Amino acid sequence: MPETVLLIGGGGREHAIARALDDSEADLYACAGNRNPGIARIASEFETLETTNPKAVVEFAEEIGATIAVIGPEGPLEAGVADELEAAGIYAFGPKQSDARIETDKAFQRRFMDEHDIPGCPDFETFDDMDAACEFVDEYDGDLAIKPAGLTGGKGVKVIGDQVTPEEGKAYIRESGYDRIVLEERLIGEEVTIQAFVANGEFRTAPAVQDHKRAYEGDEGPNTGGMGSYSAATNELPFMTDDDYETAVSIIEATVDALEDYRGILYGQFMLTSGGPKVIEFNARFGDPEAMNTLPVLETDFLDVLIAARDGDAPPELEFGGQATVCKYAVPDGYPTDPEAGAKVQIDEESAGDAYLFYASVDERDDGIYTTTSRSFAVVGLADSITEAEAIAEDALAVAGDDGLHMRHDIGKPDLVQQRIDHMDELRSE
């Protein structure tokens, strides 16, 4: 009997997961708040529902006879969907609500790292009194990152000394309306992501990826959920050393050990500093866009990972294809501050050429595909080098035509990658 797998979520990350399961013996079903056309073509059935409603998800899972569920986004994890699925006797590859706090509550995350002596934790303080937080800004000797404790889709962080002045930072704290704030030392370096497949006390890691959060070319503009990303043909990115990768993996190992019963994906976002990797944050699921770099080069059957996790076994050793990847997102005009939703887009899939096309936060209706307020679709190039993969991805952006979508063309280009290398060389020389 084939496994009946329920995929929860309708973004680009989930389309990548669906693709990874398409060649397996899984009978795939999916549910999301938007109808992702790429997932809908792969799945035996696609149900539109609110994925942060555990009851609705469990009812659909029971209706289709799901034997395994894969939770893509962070919202359902925070809502306790994994807990409710388990209570119904359905294995969920994704952490329970209490373990998902490693992402959904940044104050908990920092305190957890501190209490368990997990290396790579920056200096931090947490506040539920915004006046006290502003006083801390005045008294702190150095620059600070301002982080809302809860989920903000990657758009809530402000960095004093980079994005805002101290006075602007304090105004943001006072006017944000957040209940809790984390203030921590500003980390200087280059960001990298390492994703770990975790089950039954053991884990396997994927090659490092670098995401690009800023909306505009040259790393300008507001933070977004991620405008694109790249990985190399090796575990390390061009500006990383072997020791950087191994140190980051050791931090993941310490975190998995401390969490004890964690299962799913643990995504470590690190800053490579002059003193080694520091933890920017942990996420409790695949990254988006990073899943679109990792899963297309994963040669191990992802279904085997899911079955091993459910059956109480360690994850299988992972084999990756040894290719570089470059992912570029197309987003609605005005994203992320004032995105234009509800626009009909024409996507010429044949123009993607050799690239992968992943639909993201679009909604398929009877008369076509429409934008939402989030990212629309991504293209991913695979090749022997980052430069070759970037050229494939860049050519594939032609699928968007002239439909009023915005994208960053510089992601993965040689000059931007070289800037990262030069930056790390300068930091290490200091």
LOLO-809758 format. One record per residue (C-alpha): x, y, z; residue in three letters; residue number from 1. Coordinates in steps of 0.001 Angstrom, whole numbers. Layout:
REM LOLO-809758
c1,c2,c3,residuo,num
X,Y,Z,ALA,NUM
...
END
This chain:
REM LOLO-809758
c1,c2,c3,residuo,num
0,0,0,MET,1
1423,3426,-894,PRO,2
1710,6036,1809,GLU,3
-1009,8698,1740,THR,4
804,11964,2417,VAL,5
-951,15209,3271,LEU,6
994,18367,2429,LEU,7
-93,21410,4437,ILE,8
623,24811,2872,GLY,9
423,26495,-496,GLY,10
3635,28453,-1067,GLY,11
6800,27977,-3096,GLY,12
8333,25889,-321,ARG,13
5351,23527,-428,GLU,14
5486,23296,-4233,HIS,15
9112,22197,-3831,ALA,16
8053,19571,-1284,ILE,17
5329,18333,-3642,ALA,18
7881,18056,-6456,ARG,19
10201,16097,-4165,ALA,20
7403,13612,-3481,LEU,21
6116,13448,-7049,ASP,22
8506,10696,-8169,ASP,23
8002,8623,-5017,SER,24
5304,6084,-4316,GLU,25
3376,8531,-2162,ALA,26
-256,9290,-2895,ASP,27
-112,13042,-2332,LEU,28
-2938,15276,-1117,TYR,29
-2663,18948,-235,ALA,30
-4485,21715,1593,CYS,31
-3880,25448,1841,ALA,32
-5662,28767,2075,GLY,33
-4773,29538,-1550,ASN,34
-4955,27183,-4498,ARG,35
-1371,26758,-5694,ASN,36
-1617,25563,-9329,PRO,37
1719,23751,-9243,GLY,38
778,21701,-6194,ILE,39
-2751,21113,-7492,ALA,40
-1373,19435,-10635,ARG,41
715,17013,-8590,ILE,42
-1750,16222,-5798,ALA,43
-4577,13717,-6106,SER,44
-6794,16302,-4410,GLU,45
-6296,19896,-3279,PHE,46
-8546,21227,-524,GLU,47
-8817,24952,177,THR,48
-9025,25500,3927,LEU,49
-7527,27546,6746,GLU,50
-4363,25676,7675,THR,51
-4096,27352,11095,THR,52
-7397,25672,12019,ASN,53
-6277,22315,13463,PRO,54
-9787,20877,13388,LYS,55
-10214,21579,9670,ALA,56
-6813,20081,8847,VAL,57
-7453,16938,10901,VAL,58
-10902,16447,9346,GLU,59
-9407,16552,5846,PHE,60
-6535,14274,6888,ALA,61
-8979,11711,8251,GLU,62
-11206,12000,5184,GLU,63
-8347,11052,2837,ILE,64
-6860,8445,5185,GLY,65
-3524,10245,5569,ALA,66
-705,8127,6995,THR,67
1844,10966,7107,ILE,68
1447,14752,7101,ALA,69
4112,17299,6148,VAL,70
3628,20779,7590,ILE,71
5206,23480,5438,GLY,72
4609,26928,6974,PRO,73
5180,28203,10486,GLU,74
1579,29328,11082,GLY,75
101,25820,11406,PRO,76
2993,24815,13674,LEU,77
2276,27728,15995,GLU,78
-1417,26777,15955,ALA,79
-666,23237,17143,GLY,80
-1637,21387,13972,VAL,81
1080,18753,14568,ALA,82
-295,18088,18066,ASP,83
-3852,17627,16801,GLU,84
-2754,15340,13976,LEU,85
-848,13169,16439,GLU,86
-3879,13038,18741,ALA,87
-5830,11720,15743,ALA,88
-3201,9037,15117,GLY,89
-1600,10707,12075,ILE,90
2169,11215,12071,TYR,91
3167,14810,11340,ALA,92
6644,15639,10067,PHE,93
6886,18939,11847,GLY,94
7409,19893,15495,PRO,95
4714,20069,18110,LYS,96
3564,23483,19248,GLN,97
5902,23502,22258,SER,98
8972,22672,20153,ASP,99
7953,25079,17382,ALA,100
8483,27875,19908,ARG,101
12138,27723,18851,ILE,102
10838,29786,15907,GLU,103
7505,31227,16955,THR,104
8773,32894,20141,ASP,105
12121,34630,19736,LYS,106
12292,35479,23438,ALA,107
11881,31782,24260,PHE,108
14468,30922,21612,GLN,109
17147,33144,23147,ARG,110
16393,32041,26702,ARG,111
16429,28396,25586,PHE,112
19862,28820,24002,MET,113
21152,30586,27103,ASP,114
19749,28027,29564,GLU,115
21148,25068,27600,HIS,116
24554,26682,26912,ASP,117
24041,26392,23170,ILE,118
26962,28156,21485,PRO,119
26516,30993,19017,GLY,120
23972,32969,21030,CYS,121
24496,36748,20844,PRO,122
24083,39054,23830,ASP,123
20371,39791,24264,PHE,124
17642,41113,26542,GLU,125
13877,40560,26334,THR,126
11243,43170,27202,PHE,127
7493,43371,27661,ASP,128
7785,47019,28757,ASP,129
8483,49160,25699,MET,130
9675,52139,27744,ASP,131
12251,49903,29417,ALA,132
13300,48648,25971,ALA,133
13866,52216,24805,CYS,134
15946,52951,27906,GLU,135
18071,49912,27081,PHE,136
18661,51313,23569,VAL,137
19898,54570,25128,ASP,138
22215,52784,27554,GLU,139
23610,50076,25262,TYR,140
27146,50589,24005,ASP,141
26798,49548,20378,GLY,142
24190,48796,17742,ASP,143
21188,46550,18308,LEU,144
18801,44358,16366,ALA,145
15145,44916,17306,ILE,146
13121,41709,16999,LYS,147
9431,41199,17744,PRO,148
9108,38029,19826,ALA,149
6376,36552,17611,GLY,150
6052,35689,13923,LEU,151
6311,38535,11406,THR,152
7019,36704,8150,GLY,153
10636,37856,8101,GLY,154
9632,41523,7921,LYS,155
9581,42715,11548,GLY,156
13281,43061,12362,VAL,157
14923,46497,12398,LYS,158
18667,46952,12840,VAL,159
20017,50075,14488,ILE,160
23137,51235,12681,GLY,161
22057,49622,9420,ASP,162
18367,50240,8716,GLN,163
17403,52809,11348,VAL,164
18951,55352,13700,THR,165
18616,54884,17483,PRO,166
15789,57437,17568,GLU,167
13978,55717,14694,GLU,168
14503,52400,16438,GLY,169
12913,53671,19640,LYS,170
9999,55115,17680,ALA,171
9527,51721,16022,TYR,172
9512,49996,19419,ILE,173
6928,52414,20835,ARG,174
4662,52443,17789,GLU,175
4899,48783,16776,SER,176
2134,47509,19035,GLY,177
4153,44390,19877,TYR,178
3694,42849,23314,ASP,179
7284,41638,23616,ARG,180
10567,42716,22057,ILE,181
14007,41096,21916,VAL,182
16987,43432,21737,LEU,183
20294,41828,20836,GLU,184
23729,42807,19683,GLU,185
24002,43615,16008,ARG,186
25956,40883,14247,LEU,187
28331,41862,11441,ILE,188
29181,39351,8733,GLY,189
27497,37255,6073,GLU,190
24267,35327,6563,GLU,191
23955,31621,5735,VAL,192
21237,29040,6245,THR,193
21779,25359,7046,ILE,194
18689,23147,7131,GLN,195
18646,19932,9158,ALA,196
16314,16949,8693,PHE,197
15575,15851,12275,VAL,198
13899,12723,13645,ALA,199
14227,10488,16685,ASN,200
17159,12338,18205,GLY,201
19299,12393,15049,GLU,202
19693,14754,12129,PHE,203
21175,15176,8658,ARG,204
22171,18516,7160,THR,205
21891,20019,3687,ALA,206
24314,22308,1830,PRO,207
24445,25914,3019,ALA,208
22249,28501,1285,VAL,209
22361,32298,1291,GLN,210
19008,34105,1218,ASP,211
18585,37734,150,HIS,212
16075,39513,2371,LYS,213
16231,43057,1016,ARG,214
13641,43960,-1610,ALA,215
15888,45720,-4106,TYR,216
19142,45092,-5914,GLU,217
22355,45846,-4108,GLY,218
20757,44741,-815,ASP,219
18702,47918,-597,GLU,220
15148,48474,618,GLY,221
12965,46877,3283,PRO,222
13233,43306,4497,ASN,223
11057,40719,2788,THR,224
10283,37037,3217,GLY,225
13219,36435,847,GLY,226
13762,37593,-2740,MET,227
15950,34675,-3750,GLY,228
18879,32529,-2725,SER,229
21779,30439,-3945,TYR,230
23831,27413,-2982,SER,231
27125,26032,-4269,ALA,232
27980,22587,-5595,ALA,233
29567,21847,-2194,THR,234
28247,22083,1367,ASN,235
29986,25434,1804,GLU,236
29276,28718,48,LEU,237
32208,30493,-1670,PRO,238
32853,32782,1312,PHE,239
32689,29950,3894,MET,240
35394,27688,5262,THR,241
34963,24015,6129,ASP,242
35251,25040,9761,ASP,243
32408,27561,9387,ASP,244
30098,24812,8152,TYR,245
31148,22299,10801,GLU,246
30811,24855,13611,THR,247
27308,25756,12459,ALA,248
26394,22056,12313,VAL,249
27708,21588,15864,SER,250
25367,24382,17014,ILE,251
22465,22579,15333,ILE,252
23533,19364,17070,GLU,253
23520,21038,20490,ALA,254
20065,22463,19766,THR,255
18633,19111,18630,VAL,256
20037,17485,21774,ASP,257
18453,20135,23987,ALA,258
15067,19909,22256,LEU,259
15073,16123,22883,GLU,260
11906,15131,20963,ASP,261
12091,17466,17967,TYR,262
11037,16224,14540,ARG,263
10832,17909,11174,GLY,264
13149,20512,9708,ILE,265
15308,22693,11936,LEU,266
16583,25656,9974,TYR,267
19546,27495,11421,GLY,268
20150,31000,10140,GLN,269
23688,32017,11011,PHE,270
25814,35110,10735,MET,271
29420,34316,9872,LEU,272
31288,36832,11979,THR,273
34991,37430,12526,SER,274
34595,35235,15634,GLY,275
32786,32400,13877,GLY,276
29110,31571,13273,PRO,277
26468,33178,15490,LYS,278
22773,32276,15494,VAL,279
20483,34903,13978,ILE,280
17468,32666,14513,GLU,281
16104,29159,14237,PHE,282
13093,28253,12143,ASN,283
11024,25126,12647,ALA,284
10468,24274,8974,ARG,285
12088,24466,5556,PHE,286
13094,27944,4509,GLY,287
11294,29726,1727,ASP,288
13129,30172,-650,PRO,289
15842,27836,698,GLU,290
13696,24712,216,ALA,291
13777,25454,-3507,MET,292
17576,25288,-3469,ASN,293
17778,22146,-1346,THR,294
15026,19807,-2527,LEU,295
15754,19887,-6286,PRO,296
19283,18569,-5622,VAL,297
18227,16035,-2973,LEU,298
18777,12612,-4540,GLU,299
17570,10655,-1505,THR,300
13844,9914,-1733,ASP,301
12176,12431,571,PHE,302
9451,9863,1255,LEU,303
12126,7603,2782,ASP,304
12978,10431,5194,VAL,305
9327,10735,6208,LEU,306
8825,6987,6661,ILE,307
11989,6633,8760,ALA,308
10872,9497,10993,ALA,309
7437,7999,11473,ARG,310
8763,4517,12142,ASP,311
11147,5666,14872,GLY,312
14334,5371,12818,ASP,313
17138,7835,12216,ALA,314
16909,9850,8991,PRO,315
18709,8092,6122,PRO,316
22041,9466,4999,GLU,317
21258,12212,2498,LEU,318
22715,12334,-978,GLU,319
22770,15624,-2881,PHE,320
23431,16063,-6581,GLY,321
26551,18201,-6339,GLY,322
25104,21101,-8327,GLN,323
24885,24795,-7600,ALA,324
21452,26411,-7473,THR,325
20134,29955,-7874,VAL,326
16566,30893,-6962,CYS,327
14922,34191,-7956,LYS,328
11472,35292,-6830,TYR,329
8928,37371,-8735,ALA,330
6740,39425,-6394,VAL,331
3827,41870,-6788,PRO,332
4723,45500,-7374,ASP,333
4946,47284,-4042,GLY,334
5952,44167,-2094,TYR,335
6542,44015,854,PRO,336
5210,47371,2116,THR,337
2244,47947,-222,ASP,338
1827,44945,-2527,PRO,339
-746,44982,-5304,GLU,340
-2923,41927,-4751,ALA,341
-5646,40546,-6990,GLY,342
-3876,41164,-10282,ALA,343
-4267,38504,-12949,LYS,344
-912,37211,-14199,VAL,345
-54,35312,-17335,GLN,346
2787,32869,-16744,ILE,347
4335,31257,-19808,ASP,348
5709,28075,-18274,GLU,349
7463,27004,-21474,GLU,350
9677,30092,-21170,SER,351
11231,28629,-18033,ALA,352
13523,26515,-20209,GLY,353
15854,24371,-18119,ASP,354
14843,26047,-14835,ALA,355
12410,24811,-12226,TYR,356
9282,26944,-11820,LEU,357
7702,26995,-8368,PHE,358
4371,28699,-7812,TYR,359
4093,30448,-4466,ALA,360
1436,32731,-3002,SER,361
-814,32952,-6008,VAL,362
-4424,31880,-6196,ASP,363
-5699,29780,-9087,GLU,364
-9288,30617,-10002,ARG,365
-11541,29406,-12794,ASP,366
-10398,32206,-15096,ASP,367
-6686,32265,-14309,GLY,368
-3961,32908,-11741,ILE,369
-4045,35940,-9444,TYR,370
-1502,37574,-7154,THR,371
-1891,37767,-3381,THR,372
-68,40161,-1058,THR,373
2969,37850,-907,SER,374
5511,36415,-3351,ARG,375
4130,35053,-6625,SER,376
6521,32470,-8034,PHE,377
10182,31515,-8149,ALA,378
12515,30134,-10794,VAL,379
15515,27975,-9921,VAL,380
18520,27218,-12081,GLY,381
20738,24171,-11488,LEU,382
24249,23861,-12919,ALA,383
27848,22997,-12086,ASP,384
28585,26551,-10911,SER,385
26662,29399,-9323,ILE,386
27353,31568,-12377,THR,387
25855,29014,-14764,GLU,388
22863,28417,-12482,ALA,389
22254,32158,-12246,GLU,390
22144,32506,-16029,ALA,391
19527,29727,-16245,ILE,392
17399,31350,-13540,ALA,393
17720,34808,-15089,GLU,394
16586,33560,-18495,ASP,395
13628,31831,-16857,ALA,396
12294,35080,-15390,LEU,397
10841,35654,-18847,ALA,398
7893,33497,-17736,VAL,399
6546,36608,-15991,ALA,400
6202,38625,-19190,GLY,401
5226,42234,-18488,ASP,402
2669,41568,-15764,ASP,403
3806,44137,-13204,GLY,404
5940,41794,-11144,LEU,405
9186,42818,-9479,HIS,406
12325,40701,-9057,MET,407
15969,41073,-8048,ARG,408
18201,40315,-11012,HIS,409
21486,40505,-9079,ASP,410
21056,37367,-6936,ILE,411
23795,34860,-7750,GLY,412
25667,37153,-10159,LYS,413
29464,36955,-9926,PRO,414
29982,40516,-8677,ASP,415
27533,40107,-5800,LEU,416
29039,36757,-4776,VAL,417
32517,38316,-4928,GLN,418
31350,41101,-2601,GLN,419
30498,38411,-42,ARG,420
33922,36824,-432,ILE,421
35686,40168,-76,ASP,422
33584,41083,2955,HIS,423
34489,37879,4795,MET,424
38154,38194,3835,ASP,425
38161,41691,5311,GLU,426
36460,40566,8530,LEU,427
38842,37635,8981,ARG,428
41878,39852,8405,SER,429
40699,42108,11244,GLU,430
END
